[in-house]
C-alpha cells in the first residue's frame, strides 16, 4: 500500500509543514516507509521514532529502511498506541497512518497521543478510503456488494463497528478528546493502464487476492463470487487489470490537529 501511495505521500507530507529539526512519532509504523519519508521531511537535525506492537514488524522496518538515514534520525521500537513508551510532551508531532481505525480503544489512544505531544504540537491522522475506492470501473453494483461484504467482515475486528464506520467517525473522535483545531484534507489517487509494478501489485495482491479473497466468499452470493473471480483472479482471461482502459480511484483523508493543547 505504501509503495502504491508513494507519489501522493510525498505531497501530503510536504503540505503538513513539519518544522525542520523537529521530533516526531509514527504510531503503527508498519514496515517504516512513511516513517522514512517523515524523517526526510524534517531534515538532518530532526528525529522520528516509529512504534509497532509486534517485534517482527519492528525488525522488518529496521531491515527495510533502518539504515537509509544517518544514525539518530530514524528509530524503530516495540510499542502500543494505547500505551506509548515515551515521556509526556516529548515529541513535536505525531503521525498515525491507516492505524487508528484498528484501535478499538480509540479515545484511550487519542489521549495517549495528546500526552506525548507537546502543547502547540501537531497530531496527524491519515485514513485511506474514508470514502470508498473504485477498483472495478464499469461494475458499480458488484463492487458495492463487495464493499458491503467487507464492511460486514470487519465488524468483529472493529468491536462491533466496521472499519468504514471507524474511519468516518475520526473527526468526531478527535473532537471528543478536546482536539478542536482540526483541518481535514482529501487527496485522490488516480491510476490508469498501463499500471506500474507497484500499482499492479497492490491492486492484484492486496485488494483483489487478500481483501476480496477467500475471507469474503461466504459473504457473497455464488453469482457475485463468480463475477468477482472472473474480474479479479490473476489467471482469469477477463482479469480487469489487463484492460487497456482500466483505471482506479483511491481517496486518502488527512485529519490535522495543528495546535495541540496540553493533555488533561
VEXPA-558896 format. One record per residue (C-alpha): residue in three letters; x, y, z. Coordinates in steps of 0.1 Angstrom, whole numbers, padded with zeros to 4 digits, always signed. Layout:
N
alaXYZ...
//
This chain:
264
unk+0000+0000+0000unk+0028+0024+0009unk+0045+0019-0025unk+0011+0024-0042unk+0006+0057-0024unk+0042+0069-0026unk+0038+0098-0051unk+0009+0114-0032unk+0025+0106+0002unk+0054+0129-0007unk+0030+0157-0015unk+0007+0153+0016unk+0038+0151+0039unk+0052+0183+0023unk+0019+0201+0028unk+0019+0193+0066unk+0047+0218+0070unk+0065+0199+0097unk+0093+0220+0113unk+0129+0213+0103unk+0147+0197+0131unk+0116+0186+0149unk+0110+0153+0168unk+0081+0131+0157unk+0064+0098+0164unk+0049+0074+0139unk+0023+0052+0157unk+0018+0019+0139unk+0047+0025+0115unk+0044-0009+0097unk+0074-0015+0076unk+0086+0020+0081unk+0083+0037+0047unk+0061+0066+0060unk+0085+0070+0090unk+0113+0073+0065unk+0095+0099+0044unk+0086+0119+0075unk+0122+0118+0087unk+0134+0130+0054unk+0108+0159+0056unk+0122+0172+0089unk+0158+0172+0078unk+0191+0161+0092unk+0185+0177+0126unk+0151+0160+0130unk+0143+0127+0146unk+0115+0102+0141unk+0106+0072+0162unk+0083+0045+0148unk+0064+0021+0170unk+0047-0012+0163unk+0032-0037+0188unk+0048-0068+0172unk+0085-0074+0174unk+0085-0090+0139unk+0073-0057+0124unk+0098-0037+0142unk+0125-0059+0129unk+0111-0057+0094unk+0111-0019+0095unk+0147-0018+0107unk+0157-0042+0079unk+0138-0023+0051unk+0146+0014+0059unk+0165+0015+0092unk+0199+0021+0076unk+0188+0046+0050unk+0195+0078+0071unk+0223+0089+0094unk+0223+0074+0128unk+0199+0090+0152unk+0174+0103+0126unk+0151+0073+0125unk+0145+0047+0152unk+0120+0018+0155unk+0108+0004+0188unk+0082-0020+0200unk+0052-0001+0214unk+0014+0001+0215unk-0007+0032+0206unk-0027+0029+0238unk+0005+0027+0260unk+0031+0047+0242unk+0066+0041+0256unk+0076+0078+0256unk+0075+0105+0283unk+0049+0133+0284unk+0053+0161+0260unk+0083+0145+0244unk+0076+0150+0207unk+0067+0179+0185unk+0042+0160+0163unk+0026+0126+0160unk+0016+0107+0129unk-0008+0078+0128unk-0014+0064+0093unk-0041+0039+0085unk-0040+0025+0120unk-0065+0044+0142unk-0095+0025+0128unk-0078-0007+0140unk-0076+0005+0176unk-0109-0004+0194unk-0100+0018+0224unk-0099+0049+0201unk-0103+0075+0228unk-0077+0059+0250unk-0052+0060+0221unk-0060+0097+0213unk-0055+0107+0249unk-0021+0090+0248unk-0014+0109+0216unk-0021+0142+0234unk+0000+0131+0263unk+0032+0126+0244unk+0028+0157+0221unk+0040+0190+0235unk+0015+0219+0238unk+0013+0236+0205unk+0024+0205+0186unk+0006+0186+0159unk-0014+0153+0157unk-0019+0140+0122unk-0043+0111+0115unk-0043+0096+0080unk-0070+0072+0069unk-0073+0057+0034unk-0108+0050+0020unk-0129+0072+0043unk-0148+0073+0010unk-0149+0041-0009unk-0123+0035-0036unk-0131+0025-0072unk-0113-0006-0084unk-0139-0022-0107unk-0148+0005-0132unk-0179-0004-0152unk-0192-0028-0124unk-0207-0004-0098unk-0233-0028-0084unk-0209-0057-0080unk-0182-0035-0064unk-0208-0020-0040unk-0219-0055-0029unk-0182-0065-0024unk-0177-0033-0003unk-0207-0041+0018unk-0193-0076+0024unk-0161-0060+0035unk-0180-0038+0060unk-0197-0069+0075unk-0164-0088+0077unk-0147-0061+0098unk-0175-0058+0124unk-0159-0082+0149unk-0124-0069+0145unk-0137-0034+0150unk-0155-0042+0182unk-0190-0041+0166unk-0182-0011+0144unk-0169-0016+0109unk-0136-0002+0097unk-0155+0021+0074unk-0176+0035+0103unk-0145+0040+0124unk-0127+0059+0096unk-0157+0081+0090unk-0160+0090+0128unk-0124+0100+0131unk-0133+0137+0133unk-0159+0130+0160unk-0133+0110+0180unk-0108+0138+0178unk-0133+0164+0189unk-0144+0141+0218unk-0110+0143+0234unk-0107+0180+0231unk-0088+0184+0198unk-0108+0212+0183unk-0084+0228+0159unk-0088+0202+0132unk-0084+0206+0095unk-0095+0179+0070unk-0078+0174+0036unk-0086+0149+0010unk-0063+0135-0017unk-0075+0114-0047unk-0051+0089-0062unk-0057+0081-0098unk-0041+0052-0117unk-0048+0040-0152unk-0035+0014-0176unk-0008+0005-0182unk-0002+0002-0145unk+0032+0004-0129unk+0046-0025-0110unk+0038-0011-0075unk+0002-0002-0085unk-0005-0036-0102unk+0010-0054-0072unk-0011-0035-0046unk-0044-0039-0065unk-0039-0075-0075unk-0023-0089-0044unk-0037-0068-0016unk-0071-0057-0028unk-0083-0085-0051unk-0065-0115-0036unk-0063-0107+0001unk-0091-0081+0009unk-0116-0095-0016unk-0104-0131-0015unk-0114-0162+0004unk-0125-0143+0035unk-0153-0127+0016unk-0166-0158-0001unk-0192-0167+0024unk-0205-0131+0025unk-0212-0130-0013unk-0238-0149-0033unk-0224-0176-0056unk-0232-0154-0086unk-0213-0124-0071unk-0184-0146-0062unk-0181-0160-0097unk-0184-0125-0112unk-0157-0112-0088unk-0134-0142-0097unk-0137-0135-0134unk-0126-0099-0129unk-0101-0103-0101unk-0083-0137-0102unk-0048-0132-0116unk-0051-0161-0140unk-0085-0152-0153unk-0086-0142-0190unk-0111-0115-0181unk-0089-0100-0153unk-0098-0063-0153unk-0063-0051-0148unk-0054-0064-0183unk-0079-0040-0199unk-0063-0011-0218unk-0090+0013-0204unk-0086+0002-0168unk-0084+0030-0141unk-0089+0032-0104unk-0096+0060-0079unk-0084+0058-0043unk-0091+0085-0017unk-0069+0095+0013unk-0081+0117+0041unk-0058+0136+0065unk-0071+0149+0098unk-0046+0175+0110unk-0047+0189+0146unk-0024+0219+0141unk-0022+0233+0176unk-0024+0206+0203unk-0034+0218+0238unk-0019+0203+0269unk-0034+0169+0279unk-0056+0169+0309
//
